[in-house]
Amino acid sequence: MYDDEELSQIREAKASWEAETLDPTLDRHGERSERFATVSNREVDRLYTPDDVADLDYEEDLGFPGEPPYTRGVYPTMYRGRTWTMRQFAGFGTAEETNERFHYLIDEGQTGLSTAFDMPSLMGIDSDDKMSLGEVGKEGVAVDTLRDMEVLFDGIDLAEVSTSFTINPSAPVIYAMYVALADQRGVPREKLRGTLQNDMLKEFIAQKEWVVPPAPSLELVTDTIEFAVAETPKFKPISVSGYHIREAGSTAVQELAFTLADGFAYVEACLDRGLDVDEFAPQLSFFFNSHNSLFEEVAKFRAARRIYATVMDEWYGAEAEASKQLKFHTQTAGQSLTAQQPLNNVARVTIQALAGVLGGTQSLHTNSFDEALALPSEQAVRVALRTQQIIAEESGAADIVDPLGGSFAVESLTDETEAAAMEYIEEIKEMGDGSVRDGVLRGIEQGYFHREIQESAYEYQERVDEGDETVVGVNAYEIDEDTRPDLLKVDETTRERQLDRLESVKAERDDDAVESALDDLRDAVEAGENAMPEIVAAVKAYATMGEIMAVFEEEHGTYRERIGVA
């Protein structure tokens, strides 16, 4: 972008500025710190100039919005066309309570639903399982059967709403319930819109919710993708999730690299299944964390699009533009929220949300200020949603496409992030002897990802403990007074009410039909066939979450047993 003569003049001018203007100031006043770094401990320079982006090729590295390599955004008009989807995470107690919260959020202006499930549902067991004691409805909504899904979406038009489901080991069952509910209501499957998290590889890497081992888990994820391509083309059957990798303590670069590696592993699994890349790739989606270092986060999002477009083209032969466009949801950093002085979290979330917007996210969840203490209250949820609305309507951030594009600092950080992430991805590919999928599976088995994240998490906490990393209200600007807000409390009768409904469903359903559906599912799993059609059939017979997932445990064993924690 700059010729050698111009760059030489800029270098000379910078050297002169350092000698004549900067050095005298440093001699008199110094700086706040000897070293400045991001939350990920990536050092940042004092000043960036064209010399830092001297190798930048505008058309190859940036281009224009809506065109490869999509560094500047996947749509030509971005938020000037329409703003991102405001998708606040919601779910607690029974289906009735969460349905009420859904309606509240829609009335307050939310443009998409996002469903949180309780731990038994996440782990594929029923509310009446002995392992569910004390967990029913506590951190999300309890869903045992199709009856719960019917109540959960009562009064909500499935043809109009876009719904996200944050669930992984038992994601195929929840997806089947949503499809079955649409069939029941006469909503054509091709009209269903939404996203299923369904990212099992990151579970083994970071979040640690699993049922069967990694390889069969990957096959089941591939089943859902194959089914979605044929049956629900507007519904994204997977959200490859770096969010939880970052929450576990990774750096921004590790989050990006490990997430994209997981994504490429799913691509290879689908290709091995015989699917055409341009058929399934447009239905893949991603999910990233947005942390406190605003410019690092913006650079991460821009680098993600560029890497994805290049790799999908060069490694996997994608030809359709939609196959090379990385589209992602963003959630502000839960790990950054503090129980101390929780109202400070409003400021943190605002900065993180702004980073997501400046980085070009397609949808956004803003955490509530009280989430370090409990499930969010209605007041806290409203403030979180209003934060997005203020950014969209009042800040001007949504009026310019890629407003930080061309910034010497942001472009330099984007290049650095891309290069560092690709080093990791290439290393993972080498671990798999040329296969990213095999590299990811091998990395899980060998503890590679855990070690990398653990080291980063330890280093971060060490910096906080030593005061090198400031956390306002925790290791600086502390106060003694109690600043805890009023908290949401889940009704203690939740478990009894949920068990009553589950018992009622079991009493009313046709047991022969349930057994027949489960037998068909067993046959499909044993034969290595796509299990989704049989899961949908079992759900329609009102088989429970636990009964369906038990079929996969029978065939593959449980991962808990395999690693000795059964």
C-alpha positions as CSV (number, residue, x, y, z in Angstrom):
1,M,0.0,0.0,0.0
2,Y,3.0,2.2,0.4
3,D,6.1,2.5,-1.8
4,D,9.6,2.1,-0.4
5,E,10.4,5.8,-0.6
6,E,7.3,6.7,1.4
7,L,8.0,4.1,4.0
8,S,11.6,5.3,4.3
9,Q,10.4,8.8,4.9
10,I,7.9,7.6,7.6
11,R,10.7,5.7,9.4
12,E,12.9,8.7,9.4
13,A,10.0,10.9,10.6
14,K,9.3,8.4,13.4
15,A,12.9,8.3,14.5
16,S,13.0,12.1,14.6
17,W,9.7,12.2,16.6
18,E,11.2,9.6,19.1
19,A,14.3,11.6,19.6
20,E,12.9,15.1,19.7
21,T,9.4,14.7,21.2
22,L,9.0,11.3,22.8
23,D,12.3,10.8,24.6
24,P,12.2,14.2,26.5
25,T,8.6,13.3,27.6
26,L,9.7,9.9,28.8
27,D,12.6,11.4,30.7
28,R,10.3,13.8,32.5
29,H,7.2,11.6,33.1
30,G,7.8,8.1,32.0
31,E,4.8,5.8,31.3
32,R,2.2,4.1,33.5
33,S,4.0,0.7,32.9
34,E,7.2,-0.7,31.5
35,R,5.1,-3.1,29.4
36,F,1.6,-2.8,27.9
37,A,-0.2,-6.0,26.9
38,T,-3.7,-7.3,26.1
39,V,-5.7,-9.6,28.4
40,S,-4.1,-12.5,26.5
41,N,-0.7,-11.0,27.4
42,R,0.1,-10.1,23.8
43,E,2.4,-7.1,24.0
44,V,1.2,-4.0,22.1
45,D,3.4,-1.2,20.7
46,R,3.2,2.4,21.8
47,L,2.5,3.6,18.3
48,Y,1.6,2.0,14.9
49,T,2.5,3.5,11.6
50,P,2.2,2.4,7.9
51,D,5.6,0.7,8.5
52,D,3.8,-1.9,10.6
53,V,1.5,-2.9,7.7
54,A,4.1,-2.4,5.0
55,D,3.4,-5.9,3.5
56,L,-0.4,-5.4,3.5
57,D,-2.0,-6.1,0.1
58,Y,-5.4,-4.3,0.1
59,E,-7.2,-6.6,-2.3
60,E,-5.6,-9.9,-1.1
61,D,-5.7,-9.2,2.6
62,L,-8.7,-6.8,3.1
63,G,-10.8,-6.5,0.0
64,F,-14.3,-5.1,0.3
65,P,-17.2,-6.2,2.6
66,G,-19.1,-9.1,1.1
67,E,-16.2,-10.2,-1.0
68,P,-13.2,-12.6,-0.3
69,P,-11.3,-12.8,2.0
70,Y,-14.2,-11.2,4.0
71,T,-11.8,-9.5,6.4
72,R,-14.1,-6.5,6.3
73,G,-17.3,-8.4,6.8
74,V,-19.5,-11.1,5.1
75,Y,-22.2,-8.7,3.9
76,P,-21.7,-5.6,1.7
77,T,-23.8,-3.3,3.8
78,M,-23.4,-5.1,7.2
79,Y,-25.4,-3.3,9.9
80,R,-26.5,-0.5,7.5
81,G,-28.8,-3.2,6.0
82,R,-30.0,-4.5,9.4
83,T,-28.4,-4.8,12.8
84,W,-27.1,-8.0,14.3
85,T,-29.5,-10.4,15.9
86,M,-29.9,-9.5,19.6
87,R,-30.1,-13.0,21.1
88,Q,-30.2,-13.0,24.9
89,F,-29.5,-16.3,26.6
90,A,-32.5,-17.4,28.7
91,G,-33.7,-20.4,30.6
92,F,-34.4,-21.5,34.1
93,G,-36.9,-23.7,36.1
94,T,-39.7,-25.3,34.1
95,A,-40.7,-24.8,30.6
96,E,-43.5,-22.5,31.7
97,E,-41.1,-20.1,33.5
98,T,-38.7,-20.0,30.6
99,N,-41.6,-19.5,28.1
100,E,-42.7,-16.5,30.2
101,R,-39.1,-15.1,30.0
102,F,-39.1,-15.7,26.2
103,H,-42.2,-13.6,25.8
104,Y,-40.8,-10.9,28.1
105,L,-37.6,-10.6,25.9
106,I,-39.6,-10.5,22.7
107,D,-41.8,-7.7,24.1
108,E,-38.6,-5.8,25.1
109,G,-37.3,-5.9,21.5
110,Q,-35.2,-9.0,21.4
111,T,-34.9,-10.3,17.8
112,G,-33.9,-14.0,18.4
113,L,-34.3,-16.5,21.2
114,S,-31.4,-18.4,22.9
115,T,-32.2,-21.3,25.2
116,A,-30.2,-22.4,28.2
117,F,-30.8,-25.9,29.6
118,D,-30.3,-27.4,33.0
119,M,-27.4,-29.8,33.7
120,P,-29.5,-33.0,33.5
121,S,-30.7,-32.0,30.0
122,L,-27.2,-31.0,29.0
123,M,-25.9,-34.4,30.1
124,G,-28.7,-36.4,28.4
125,I,-30.4,-37.7,31.6
126,D,-33.9,-37.3,32.8
127,S,-35.1,-35.1,35.7
128,D,-36.0,-38.3,37.7
129,D,-32.5,-39.7,37.4
130,K,-30.7,-40.0,40.7
131,M,-27.8,-37.9,39.2
132,S,-30.3,-35.0,38.6
133,L,-31.0,-34.5,42.3
134,G,-30.4,-30.8,43.1
135,E,-29.9,-29.8,39.5
136,V,-33.3,-29.7,37.9
137,G,-34.1,-26.3,36.4
138,K,-31.2,-24.7,38.3
139,E,-29.0,-23.3,35.6
140,G,-31.4,-23.6,32.7
141,V,-34.7,-25.0,31.7
142,A,-35.5,-28.7,32.3
143,V,-36.5,-30.6,29.1
144,D,-37.3,-34.3,29.4
145,T,-39.7,-34.9,26.6
146,L,-41.5,-33.3,23.6
147,R,-44.2,-32.2,26.1
148,D,-41.7,-29.8,27.6
149,M,-40.8,-28.4,24.2
150,E,-44.5,-27.9,23.5
151,V,-44.8,-25.8,26.7
152,L,-41.5,-24.0,26.1
153,F,-42.6,-22.6,22.8
154,D,-46.3,-22.0,23.6
155,G,-47.5,-18.9,21.8
156,I,-44.3,-18.5,19.8
157,D,-44.4,-18.8,16.0
158,L,-41.7,-21.2,14.9
159,A,-41.9,-20.0,11.3
160,E,-41.1,-16.5,12.4
161,V,-38.6,-16.8,15.3
162,S,-34.9,-17.7,15.1
163,T,-34.0,-19.9,18.0
164,S,-30.6,-20.9,19.4
165,F,-30.1,-24.0,21.6
166,T,-27.0,-24.1,23.8
167,I,-26.6,-27.8,24.3
168,N,-24.1,-30.4,23.1
169,P,-24.1,-34.2,24.1
170,S,-27.9,-34.4,23.8
171,A,-28.2,-31.7,21.1
172,P,-29.6,-34.2,18.5
173,V,-32.5,-34.9,20.8
174,I,-33.3,-31.3,21.4
175,Y,-33.0,-30.7,17.6
176,A,-35.4,-33.6,17.0
177,M,-37.9,-32.2,19.5
178,Y,-37.8,-28.8,17.7
179,V,-38.4,-30.6,14.3
180,A,-41.1,-32.7,15.8
181,L,-42.8,-29.6,17.3
182,A,-42.7,-28.0,13.9
183,D,-44.3,-31.1,12.3
184,Q,-46.9,-31.1,15.0
185,R,-47.9,-27.5,14.3
186,G,-47.8,-27.8,10.5
187,V,-44.7,-25.6,10.1
188,P,-42.7,-26.7,7.1
189,R,-39.2,-27.9,8.2
190,E,-37.6,-25.7,5.6
191,K,-38.9,-22.6,7.4
192,L,-37.2,-23.4,10.7
193,R,-34.4,-21.0,11.5
194,G,-32.0,-21.1,14.4
195,T,-28.8,-22.7,15.6
196,L,-27.8,-25.8,17.5
197,Q,-24.6,-25.5,19.4
198,N,-23.8,-29.3,19.1
199,D,-20.0,-28.8,19.2
200,M,-18.7,-31.9,20.9
201,L,-15.0,-31.4,20.1
202,K,-14.9,-28.3,22.3
203,E,-16.6,-30.2,25.0
204,F,-13.7,-32.6,25.2
205,I,-11.3,-29.7,24.9
206,A,-12.8,-27.2,27.4
207,Q,-16.3,-27.5,28.8
208,K,-16.4,-31.2,29.6
209,E,-20.0,-32.2,29.1
210,W,-20.1,-35.5,27.3
211,V,-21.9,-38.9,27.1
212,V,-20.1,-41.1,24.5
213,P,-16.4,-40.9,23.5
214,P,-15.0,-38.4,21.0
215,A,-15.1,-40.4,17.8
216,P,-18.7,-41.6,18.1
217,S,-19.6,-38.1,19.3
218,L,-18.2,-36.7,16.1
219,E,-20.2,-39.2,14.0
220,L,-23.4,-38.1,15.8
221,V,-22.6,-34.4,15.1
222,T,-22.1,-35.3,11.4
223,D,-25.5,-37.1,11.5
224,T,-27.2,-33.8,12.5
225,I,-25.4,-31.8,9.8
226,E,-26.4,-34.3,7.1
227,F,-30.0,-34.3,8.3
228,A,-30.1,-30.5,8.4
229,V,-28.8,-30.1,4.9
230,A,-31.7,-32.3,3.6
231,E,-34.5,-31.3,6.0
232,T,-33.9,-27.9,7.6
233,P,-31.8,-25.8,5.2
234,K,-32.2,-22.5,7.1
235,F,-31.3,-24.1,10.4
236,K,-27.6,-24.2,11.4
237,P,-27.0,-27.6,13.0
238,I,-23.7,-26.7,14.6
239,S,-22.2,-23.6,16.2
240,V,-18.4,-24.3,16.5
241,S,-17.8,-22.7,19.9
242,G,-14.6,-21.0,20.9
243,Y,-16.5,-19.2,23.7
244,H,-16.0,-22.0,26.1
245,I,-12.4,-22.5,25.2
246,R,-11.8,-18.8,26.1
247,E,-13.9,-19.2,29.3
248,A,-11.6,-22.1,30.3
249,G,-8.6,-19.7,30.2
250,S,-7.2,-19.7,26.7
251,T,-5.7,-16.7,25.0
252,A,-7.5,-15.0,22.1
253,V,-5.2,-16.7,19.6
254,Q,-5.8,-20.1,21.2
255,E,-9.5,-19.5,21.1
256,L,-9.4,-18.6,17.5
257,A,-7.0,-21.4,16.4
258,F,-8.7,-24.2,18.4
259,T,-12.1,-23.1,17.3
260,L,-11.2,-23.0,13.6
261,A,-9.4,-26.4,13.9
262,D,-12.6,-27.9,15.4
263,G,-14.5,-26.4,12.5
264,F,-12.2,-27.9,9.9
265,A,-12.4,-31.2,11.7
266,Y,-16.2,-31.1,11.2
267,V,-15.7,-30.2,7.5
268,E,-13.4,-33.2,7.0
269,A,-15.9,-35.5,8.8
270,C,-18.7,-34.3,6.5
271,L,-16.5,-34.8,3.4
272,D,-15.7,-38.3,4.6
273,R,-19.4,-38.9,4.9
274,G,-19.7,-38.1,1.2
275,L,-21.3,-34.7,1.5
276,D,-20.4,-31.9,-0.9
277,V,-18.6,-29.1,0.8
278,D,-20.8,-26.5,-0.9
279,E,-24.0,-28.3,0.3
280,F,-23.1,-28.3,4.0
281,A,-20.6,-25.5,4.6
282,P,-23.1,-22.7,4.3
283,Q,-25.0,-24.2,7.3
284,L,-21.9,-24.2,9.6
285,S,-21.7,-21.4,12.1
286,F,-19.3,-20.2,14.8
287,F,-19.5,-18.8,18.3
288,F,-16.8,-16.6,19.8
289,N,-16.1,-14.9,23.1
290,S,-15.5,-11.1,23.3
291,H,-13.2,-10.1,26.1
292,N,-12.0,-6.8,27.5
293,S,-9.1,-5.9,25.2
294,L,-11.2,-4.2,22.5
295,F,-8.6,-4.0,19.7
296,E,-7.4,-7.6,20.2
297,E,-10.9,-8.8,20.0
298,V,-11.7,-6.9,16.8
299,A,-8.5,-8.2,15.3
300,K,-9.4,-11.8,16.3
301,F,-12.8,-11.5,14.5
302,R,-11.3,-10.1,11.3
303,A,-8.5,-12.7,11.3
304,A,-11.1,-15.4,11.8
305,R,-12.9,-14.5,8.6
306,R,-9.7,-14.3,6.6
307,I,-8.3,-17.6,7.7
308,Y,-11.6,-19.4,7.2
309,A,-12.1,-18.1,3.7
310,T,-8.6,-19.0,2.7
311,V,-8.6,-22.5,4.2
312,M,-12.1,-23.4,2.9
313,D,-10.9,-22.5,-0.6
314,E,-7.4,-23.8,-0.6
315,W,-7.7,-26.9,1.6
316,Y,-11.3,-28.1,1.0
317,G,-12.1,-26.8,-2.5
318,A,-15.1,-24.7,-1.5
319,E,-16.4,-22.8,-4.5
320,A,-19.7,-21.2,-3.3
321,E,-19.1,-17.8,-1.7
322,A,-21.4,-18.9,1.2
323,S,-19.1,-21.8,1.9
324,K,-16.2,-19.4,2.6
325,Q,-18.1,-16.9,4.7
326,L,-17.5,-17.4,8.4
327,K,-20.6,-16.2,10.2
328,F,-20.6,-16.1,14.0
329,H,-22.4,-15.4,17.2
330,T,-20.7,-13.5,20.0
331,Q,-21.2,-13.5,23.7
332,T,-19.5,-11.2,26.1
333,A,-17.0,-12.7,28.5
334,G,-18.6,-14.4,31.4
335,Q,-15.2,-15.1,32.9
336,S,-14.5,-11.4,33.1
337,L,-17.6,-10.7,35.3
338,T,-16.9,-10.1,39.0
339,A,-19.1,-10.8,42.0
340,Q,-17.4,-7.7,43.7
341,Q,-19.1,-4.4,42.7
342,P,-21.3,-6.2,40.1
343,L,-22.5,-3.0,38.5
344,N,-19.0,-2.6,37.1
345,N,-19.9,-5.4,34.8
346,V,-22.2,-3.1,32.9
347,A,-19.1,-1.2,31.7
348,R,-17.2,-4.4,30.9
349,V,-20.1,-5.8,28.9
350,T,-20.5,-2.6,27.0
351,I,-16.9,-2.6,25.9
352,Q,-17.0,-6.3,24.9
353,A,-20.3,-5.9,23.0
354,L,-18.8,-2.9,21.1
355,A,-15.8,-5.1,20.2
356,G,-18.2,-7.7,18.8
357,V,-20.0,-5.1,16.7
358,L,-16.8,-3.4,15.5
359,G,-15.6,-6.9,14.6
360,G,-18.6,-7.7,12.5
361,T,-20.6,-10.3,14.5
362,Q,-23.9,-11.7,13.1
363,S,-25.6,-12.0,16.5
364,L,-24.8,-11.0,20.0
365,H,-25.6,-11.9,23.6
366,T,-24.7,-9.4,26.3
367,N,-24.2,-10.9,29.8
368,S,-26.2,-9.5,32.7
369,F,-24.3,-7.7,35.4
370,D,-25.5,-10.1,38.1
371,E,-24.4,-13.4,36.4
372,A,-21.3,-13.8,38.6
373,L,-23.8,-14.3,41.4
374,A,-26.9,-16.0,40.0
375,L,-29.1,-16.5,37.0
376,P,-29.9,-13.0,35.7
377,S,-32.9,-11.1,37.1
378,E,-35.4,-9.4,34.7
379,Q,-33.9,-6.0,35.5
380,A,-30.3,-7.2,34.7
381,V,-31.5,-8.8,31.5
382,R,-33.2,-5.6,30.4
383,V,-30.0,-3.6,31.0
384,A,-28.0,-6.1,29.0
385,L,-30.5,-5.9,26.1
386,R,-30.6,-2.1,26.3
387,T,-26.8,-2.1,26.1
388,Q,-27.1,-3.7,22.6
389,Q,-29.9,-1.4,21.6
390,I,-27.9,1.7,22.6
391,I,-24.9,0.5,20.6
392,A,-27.1,-0.1,17.6
393,E,-29.2,3.0,17.8
394,E,-27.1,5.7,19.5
395,S,-23.4,5.0,19.2
396,G,-22.9,5.2,15.4
397,A,-20.9,2.0,15.5
398,A,-23.5,0.3,13.2
399,D,-23.4,3.0,10.6
400,I,-20.0,2.4,9.1
401,V,-18.9,-1.0,7.7
402,D,-15.7,-2.2,9.4
403,P,-15.0,1.3,10.9
404,L,-11.6,0.2,12.3
405,G,-10.4,-1.1,9.0
406,G,-7.3,0.7,7.9
407,S,-6.2,1.4,11.4
408,F,-2.5,0.7,11.5
409,A,-2.9,-0.8,15.0
410,V,-5.9,-3.0,14.1
411,E,-4.5,-4.2,10.8
412,S,-1.1,-5.0,12.4
413,L,-2.9,-6.9,15.2
414,T,-5.1,-8.7,12.7
415,D,-2.0,-9.9,10.8
416,E,-0.3,-11.0,14.0
417,T,-3.3,-12.9,15.2
418,E,-3.8,-14.6,11.8
419,A,-0.1,-15.7,11.7
420,A,-0.2,-17.0,15.3
421,A,-3.5,-18.9,14.8
422,M,-2.3,-20.5,11.6
423,E,0.8,-21.8,13.4
424,Y,-1.4,-23.6,15.9
425,I,-3.7,-25.0,13.1
426,E,-0.7,-26.2,11.1
427,E,0.6,-27.9,14.2
428,I,-2.7,-29.6,14.9
429,K,-2.9,-30.7,11.2
430,E,0.7,-32.2,11.5
431,M,-0.4,-34.1,14.7
432,G,-3.0,-35.7,12.5
433,D,-0.6,-36.6,9.7
434,G,-2.3,-34.1,7.3
435,S,-5.8,-34.4,8.8
436,V,-7.1,-31.6,11.0
437,R,-9.8,-34.0,12.2
438,D,-7.4,-36.7,13.3
439,G,-5.1,-34.0,14.8
440,V,-8.0,-32.7,17.0
441,L,-8.9,-36.2,18.1
442,R,-5.3,-37.0,18.8
443,G,-4.9,-33.7,20.7
444,I,-7.9,-34.5,22.9
445,E,-6.5,-38.0,23.6
446,Q,-3.1,-36.7,24.4
447,G,-4.2,-33.8,26.5
448,Y,-2.6,-31.2,24.1
449,F,-5.4,-28.7,24.3
450,H,-5.8,-29.0,28.0
451,R,-2.2,-28.3,28.6
452,E,-2.1,-25.3,26.3
453,I,-5.2,-23.8,27.9
454,Q,-4.1,-24.6,31.5
455,E,-0.8,-22.9,31.0
456,S,-2.5,-19.7,29.7
457,A,-5.1,-19.7,32.5
458,Y,-2.4,-20.1,35.1
459,E,-0.3,-17.3,33.7
460,Y,-3.3,-15.0,33.6
461,Q,-4.3,-15.7,37.2
462,E,-0.7,-15.3,38.3
463,R,-0.7,-11.8,36.7
464,V,-3.9,-10.9,38.5
465,D,-2.5,-12.2,41.9
466,E,0.7,-10.2,41.4
467,G,-1.2,-7.1,40.4
468,D,0.3,-7.0,36.9
469,E,-3.3,-7.4,35.5
470,T,-5.8,-5.0,37.0
471,V,-9.3,-6.2,37.7
472,V,-11.3,-3.2,38.9
473,G,-13.0,-4.0,42.2
474,V,-11.0,-7.2,42.7
475,N,-7.4,-6.3,43.0
476,A,-7.7,-2.5,42.7
477,Y,-10.3,0.1,43.7
478,E,-11.8,-2.2,46.2
479,I,-14.6,-1.2,48.7
480,D,-15.9,-2.9,51.8
481,E,-19.6,-2.3,51.5
482,D,-22.0,-5.0,50.3
483,T,-22.9,-4.2,46.6
484,R,-24.8,-7.4,45.8
485,P,-28.1,-6.7,43.9
486,D,-31.4,-8.6,44.4
487,L,-30.9,-12.0,42.9
488,L,-33.2,-14.3,41.0
489,K,-34.0,-17.5,42.9
490,V,-35.3,-20.6,41.2
491,D,-38.5,-21.8,42.8
492,E,-37.8,-24.8,45.2
493,T,-40.9,-26.6,43.8
494,T,-39.4,-26.7,40.3
495,R,-38.2,-30.3,40.6
496,E,-41.6,-31.6,41.9
497,R,-43.4,-29.8,39.1
498,Q,-41.0,-31.2,36.5
499,L,-41.3,-34.7,37.9
500,D,-45.1,-34.5,37.9
501,R,-45.1,-33.7,34.2
502,L,-42.6,-36.4,33.4
503,E,-44.6,-39.0,35.3
504,S,-47.8,-37.8,33.5
505,V,-46.1,-38.2,30.1
506,K,-44.9,-41.7,30.9
507,A,-48.4,-42.7,32.1
508,E,-50.2,-41.3,29.0
509,R,-47.8,-42.4,26.2
510,D,-48.0,-45.7,24.3
511,D,-45.2,-47.8,25.8
512,D,-45.2,-50.2,22.8
513,A,-44.7,-47.3,20.4
514,V,-41.8,-46.0,22.6
515,E,-40.1,-49.4,22.7
516,S,-40.6,-49.8,18.9
517,A,-39.1,-46.4,18.2
518,L,-36.1,-47.1,20.5
519,D,-35.5,-50.5,18.9
520,D,-35.4,-48.8,15.5
521,L,-32.9,-46.3,16.9
522,R,-30.8,-49.1,18.2
523,D,-30.8,-50.8,14.8
524,A,-29.7,-47.6,13.1
525,V,-26.9,-46.9,15.6
526,E,-25.7,-50.5,15.3
527,A,-25.7,-50.4,11.5
528,G,-23.8,-47.0,11.5
529,E,-26.7,-45.3,9.8
530,N,-27.7,-41.7,10.3
531,A,-29.6,-41.8,13.6
532,M,-31.6,-38.5,13.2
533,P,-34.7,-39.8,11.5
534,E,-35.1,-42.5,14.3
535,I,-34.4,-39.9,17.0
536,V,-37.2,-37.7,15.6
537,A,-39.6,-40.7,15.6
538,A,-38.7,-41.6,19.2
539,V,-39.3,-38.0,20.3
540,K,-42.7,-38.0,18.6
541,A,-43.5,-41.2,20.6
542,Y,-42.6,-39.2,23.8
543,A,-39.5,-41.2,24.6
544,T,-37.5,-39.3,27.1
545,M,-34.1,-37.6,26.7
546,G,-32.5,-40.2,29.0
547,E,-34.1,-43.2,27.1
548,I,-32.8,-41.9,23.8
549,M,-29.3,-41.1,24.9
550,A,-29.0,-44.5,26.7
551,V,-29.2,-46.1,23.3
552,F,-25.9,-44.4,22.3
553,E,-24.3,-45.3,25.6
554,E,-25.3,-49.0,25.1
555,E,-23.5,-49.0,21.7
556,H,-20.4,-46.9,22.5
557,G,-20.0,-47.0,26.2
558,T,-19.7,-43.7,28.2
559,Y,-16.8,-41.4,28.2
560,R,-17.0,-41.1,31.9
561,E,-16.3,-44.9,32.2
562,R,-13.4,-44.6,29.7
563,I,-11.6,-41.9,31.7
564,G,-12.4,-43.5,35.1
565,V,-15.0,-41.0,36.5
566,A,-18.2,-43.1,36.1
